[in-house]
């Protein structure tokens, strides 16, 4: 990965105004993440509206704002950003461990779960309840690029948003904030508008596109599994 950075050769002026990289990276990332031999991600084709975001964090902010009149829910060991924003801005929230799913909830679950890197044992149970009660769900797949043995079906009515990034898998790329949001519909929200206007970091996207053409989605397990074990 350090060699990738050392050999990176891009023309900054060209990259900064290369608007073609927006649809190109969306298409390439959607193909790339599903090419994993270590994980089986089913049903992502149902999410035909792809938008680029400032890491996964921007997608979280939009989801919280959209459902600000609902009770926000996550497990206790989810990404700390959720709890900080909910607490500091007086959102109505309750941890999933502390109450059952109710109709006015909105849920965020990470896959893999950010606390231990596997699927949370209650994920399917929570999603089943959300499907029954029409509760919107965001699936945070920020850790998918360092995951294995994920076998998951995203083709579920309750799942509104699925969000990915590259930050966890490749040293240095976190500084470039390359997130991608999969949704079923164009919500015409802040992320959608910035994509339409092209007000994105096109240099970051150019680098990210080169990165995914260089490394497979299973790079970390292919390279470091022996050391990990």
C-alpha positions in Angstrom: 0.0 0.0 0.0 2.9 2.3 0.7 4.3 1.4 -2.7 0.9 2.4 -4.2 1.2 5.9 -2.6 4.8 6.3 -3.6 4.1 5.4 -7.2 0.9 7.4 -7.5 1.1 9.6 -10.6 -1.9 11.9 -11.3 -2.2 15.3 -12.8 -3.9 17.4 -10.0 -5.4 19.9 -12.4 -6.9 17.2 -14.6 -8.2 15.2 -11.6 -9.8 18.2 -9.9 -12.1 18.8 -12.8 -12.6 15.2 -14.0 -16.4 15.0 -13.5 -16.5 11.7 -15.4 -14.9 10.1 -12.3 -18.2 10.4 -10.4 -20.2 7.8 -12.5 -17.0 5.8 -13.1 -16.2 5.3 -9.5 -19.8 4.5 -8.6 -19.9 1.8 -11.2 -16.5 0.4 -10.4 -17.0 0.3 -6.6 -20.4 -1.5 -6.9 -18.7 -4.1 -9.1 -15.6 -4.3 -6.9 -17.2 -4.9 -3.5 -19.4 -7.7 -4.9 -16.4 -9.4 -6.4 -15.2 -10.6 -3.0 -14.5 -14.3 -2.7 -14.5 -14.0 1.1 -18.0 -12.5 1.5 -21.3 -13.1 -0.2 -23.3 -9.9 -0.4 -26.8 -10.6 -1.9 -29.4 -8.1 -3.0 -27.3 -5.0 -3.5 -28.6 -4.7 -7.0 -32.0 -3.6 -5.5 -30.2 -0.4 -4.4 -29.9 1.3 -7.8 -29.3 4.8 -6.6 -25.7 5.3 -5.7 -24.2 8.5 -4.3 -20.7 9.4 -3.2 -20.4 10.7 0.4 -17.8 12.2 2.8 -17.0 8.8 4.2 -19.8 6.8 5.8 -20.2 9.6 8.4 -22.1 12.0 6.0 -24.6 9.2 5.3 -25.2 8.9 9.0 -25.9 12.6 9.4 -28.4 12.5 6.6 -30.2 9.5 8.1 -30.4 11.0 11.6 -31.8 14.3 10.1 -34.3 12.5 7.9 -35.6 10.5 10.9 -35.1 13.1 13.6 -38.7 12.7 14.8 -38.2 9.0 15.3 -36.5 7.2 18.2 -33.0 6.4 17.0 -31.6 2.9 17.9 -28.2 1.2 17.8 -26.3 -1.4 19.8 -24.2 -0.1 22.7 -20.9 -0.9 21.0 -21.7 0.7 17.7 -19.5 3.5 16.3 -19.2 6.1 19.0 -20.2 9.0 16.7 -23.9 7.9 16.9 -24.0 8.2 20.6 -22.1 11.5 20.7 -24.4 13.2 18.2 -27.6 11.9 19.7 -26.6 12.8 23.2 -25.2 16.2 22.4 -28.1 17.3 20.2 -30.9 15.8 22.3 -32.1 13.2 19.9 -34.6 10.7 21.3 -32.6 7.4 21.3 -32.4 4.1 23.1 -29.9 1.3 22.7 -31.2 -1.9 21.1 -30.3 -3.9 24.2 -32.6 -1.8 26.3 -36.0 -2.1 24.5 -37.7 -4.0 21.7 -38.2 -2.4 18.2 -41.2 -0.1 18.1 -43.0 1.5 15.2 -41.5 5.0 15.5 -37.9 3.8 15.6 -35.1 4.2 13.1 -32.2 1.7 13.3 -28.5 1.7 12.5 -26.5 -1.6 12.5 -23.0 -2.1 11.4 -22.1 -5.2 9.3 -19.5 -6.4 10.2 -20.4 -5.2 13.8 -17.8 -2.6 14.8 -17.2 -4.1 18.2 -15.9 -7.5 17.1 -15.8 -7.8 13.3 -18.5 -10.4 12.8 -22.3 -10.2 12.3 -24.0 -9.2 15.5 -26.0 -12.3 16.6 -29.2 -10.2 16.8 -29.0 -8.6 13.4 -31.5 -10.9 11.7 -33.9 -10.7 14.6 -33.8 -6.9 14.6 -34.3 -6.7 10.8 -37.3 -9.1 11.0 -38.9 -6.8 13.5 -38.1 -3.8 11.4 -39.6 -5.4 8.3 -42.9 -6.1 10.3 -43.2 -2.6 11.7 -41.9 -0.7 8.6 -39.0 0.7 10.6 -36.2 2.3 8.4 -32.7 0.8 8.7 -29.2 1.9 7.8 -26.6 -0.8 7.4 -23.1 0.5 8.0 -20.6 -1.6 6.0 -17.5 0.5 6.8 -15.6 -2.6 7.9 -16.6 -4.8 4.9 -13.2 -4.2 3.3 -11.5 -6.1 6.1 -14.2 -8.7 6.5 -14.6 -12.3 5.7 -17.3 -14.9 6.1 -20.1 -12.3 5.7 -23.1 -14.0 4.1 -25.9 -11.4 4.0 -29.0 -10.6 2.1 -29.7 -6.9 1.6 -32.9 -7.5 -0.3 -35.2 -6.5 2.6 -37.9 -3.8 2.6 -36.8 -2.2 5.9 -33.3 -1.5 4.7 -33.3 2.1 3.4 -29.5 2.8 3.2 -26.4 0.8 2.9 -23.1 2.7 3.2 -19.5 1.7 2.5 -16.1 3.3 2.6 -12.4 2.3 1.9 -11.0 3.8 5.1 -10.7 0.7 7.2 -8.9 -1.4 4.6 -6.1 0.8 3.1 -3.6 2.9 5.0 -3.9 6.6 4.2 -7.2 6.5 2.3 -9.2 7.6 5.3 -7.8 11.1 4.8 -9.6 11.3 1.4 -13.1 10.5 2.8 -14.3 8.2 0.0 -17.7 6.9 1.0 -20.5 5.5 -1.2 -24.2 5.2 -0.3 -26.5 2.6 -1.8 -30.2 3.6 -1.7 -33.4 2.4 -3.5 -34.5 6.0 -4.3 -33.2 9.4 -5.0 -34.1 11.4 -1.8 -33.0 14.7 -3.3 -31.1 15.3 -0.1 -27.7 17.0 0.5 -25.7 14.0 -0.7 -27.8 13.6 -3.8 -27.5 17.3 -4.6 -23.7 17.4 -4.2 -23.5 14.4 -6.6 -25.7 16.1 -9.2 -23.7 19.4 -8.9 -20.4 17.6 -8.9 -19.3 19.4 -5.7 -17.2 16.4 -4.6 -13.5 15.8 -4.0 -12.7 14.6 -7.5 -9.0 14.2 -6.7 -9.9 11.8 -3.9 -12.2 9.8 -6.2 -9.5 9.6 -8.8 -7.1 8.1 -6.2 -9.7 5.8 -4.8 -10.6 4.5 -8.3 -6.9 3.7 -8.9 -6.8 2.0 -5.5 -9.7 -0.4 -6.2 -8.2 -1.2 -9.6 -4.9 -2.1 -7.9 -6.2 -4.1 -4.9 -8.9 -6.7 -4.6 -11.7 -6.3 -2.0 -10.1 -9.3 -0.2 -6.6 -7.9 -0.2 -6.2 -7.8 3.5 -7.2 -11.4 4.1 -5.2 -12.6 1.1 -2.1 -10.8 2.4 -2.3 -11.0 6.1 -4.3 -14.1 7.0 -1.3 -16.1 8.1 -0.1 -13.3 10.4 -3.6 -12.8 11.7 -4.0 -16.5 12.6 
